[in-house]
């Protein structure tokens, strides 16, 4: 029977546990070894630890350093072993790395090494650290991800030793050189360095304290520095079954690169047992028998008396559509000390389009340890482009076991160029959050790993991720499976995904089910506001767009739905409905809707001023491309040329605004491509001619500004 599933260390990371009384790893042995009735197991993030040198009081013409590299080590907290500092106890067969460098003008020689055991005492520890050669196959709690990642990245195999330090022979330890050629004396020429690797070996399960003393010769002088070191043979792990007595596990079974003087030289197992037992990272119950998906975490601060009833009343108002009333009640409760009310007010404020206000309330909730606020703060920081703040909040959320935050942290890592780290996070988070599989699929698609991407898109869609369902719907549509496309897009739409609703509506319209598709678009577009709200929210002046931040809304399903509803209304010659829907879409940053509004105001309503206002708004949109600016400028230039022949039909100030916006657009384009300079000059000439002909003070003011730009450009 395989012993691997029975190893007692299985997945006990970062959680204190008390094993059963019959567990041999927790009992006091006859030699006095005690591992402790409660131990914490950790991922090893610092496998190599320096050891301070002693006995070098002056400033010698050389440096000599020692460090310990062990794949498993016990930790005794300060005071547990009678020492004021924590004690790090590596396992037998680890690497003791010695380096010697000549910093002066003379050769330096490490002539001899001498080992002596200074004590064999009961082993009392309250933690054990395990090296991790790769990421686990399964992580049950998000707070364990970072330590697993750092441990896997820090992992290095042990070196083959040059010298075995056999600590158990009596009366004194033995140093046995292992190579065909002697390594001592070890010499370093001026400006150079030399190194050797020792392997301390013991079969003693107690806390073995020992000292290594070196004799170093340089420039006719002798130095004898030493290092105080520790080692043990006890792993604290045992294999057991119902049919046999438990068997303590030697470190070489767990990590074959630990030196075993009795094993065959040069032969190492292809996979260590530790790789297999550390394939799951999880917390355990205090009795060590159950795996847990959440760490122990502090509860939110107590809510003030009556807060629950106040929150229920506010939630009732919100469901009834009275958002201002709900917000006011949430605010009063939050200001009275309710973290839950602050969080709910943050959500309400965010949904009403005020992310900065939402941050203020989420921060108040976070200060009262409302854990859900951590992830939301990370998301808003990410949308704002503040990757450092996003990482800080996402990690804080992961510390309390929030897998959604692990997905967000993956986005931060991807934006910083760490696709490997993002892939690790999303792969492990996908078991808990379908969005992780969707993000991983998008990454694979970009990397050309199309088969893996398709599998993950399908898996995420089947698990309920609406964005993945939209993608699978596209895949069905491209393959000619319209029934499959409709099914997946409807799944996404039913889950509230606006993009899925838009594409489903488009499919229905094209298949002749126009009324059904139109109703779907209406429900989707009205998330931007009612058509009447769209008409009354037009920009009031030419500077309106300067501070308008789109943040991706222009590409949303809601905006596309509003734009296409405008197209349907235009085809029916219902210009008022087209105006309303296009105003909603344009106000959210949809440039094609801006063009349509310019056309509608100019040709249908003969309102040049509104046409120019929307054109100016379009120029101010964040993320507008040169191609789009060129298209908008060309349209305005055409209008300006027509005004030369029909200026009497328009108020001169409005005509001048059109010429000025065209000149402004070409000025922007010329700054990036000089080929647009003639069009810019032509627009300025039209504006100057209009100002001279009309005598309008506004036209003269705008012409002076435009001519000043042109003159300044040289």
Buried (B, 14 or more C-beta within 10 A) or exposed (E): EEBEEBBBBBBBBBBBBBBEEEBBBBEEBEEBBBBBBBBBBBBBBEBEEEBEBEEBEEEBBBBBBBBBBBBBBBBBBEEBBEEEEBBBBBBBBBBBBBBBBBBBEBBBBBEBBBBEBEEBBBBBBBBBBBBBBEBBEEBBBBBBBBBBBBBBEBBEBBBBBBBBBBBBEEEEBEBEBBEEEEBBEBBBEBEEBBBBBBBBBBEBBBBBBBBBBBBBBBEEEEBEBBBEBBBBBBBBBBBBEEEEEBBBBBBBBBBBBBBBBEEEEEEBEEEBBBBBBBBBBBBBEBEBEEBBEBBEEEEBBEBBEEBBEBBEBBBEBBEEEBBEBBBBBBBBBBEBBBBBBBBBBBBBBBEEEBBEBBBEBBBBBBEBBBBBBBBBBBBBBBEBEBBEBBBBBBBBBBBBBBBBBBBBBBBBBBEEEBBEBBBBBBBBBBBBBBBBBBBBBBBBBEEEBEEBBBBBBBBBBBBEBBBBBBBBBBBBBEEEBBEBBBBBBBBBBEBEBBBBBBBBBBBBBEEEEEEBBBEBBBBBBBBBBEBEBBBEBBBEEBEBBEEBEBBEBBEBBBBBBBBBBBBBBBEEEBBEBBBBBBBBBBBBBBBBBBBBBBBBBBEBEEBBBBBBBBBBBBBBBBEBEEEBBBBBBBBBBEBBBBBEEEBEEBBBBBBBBBBBBBBBBBBBBBEEEEEBBEBBBBBBBBBBBBBEEBEBEBBBBBBEBBBEBBEEEE
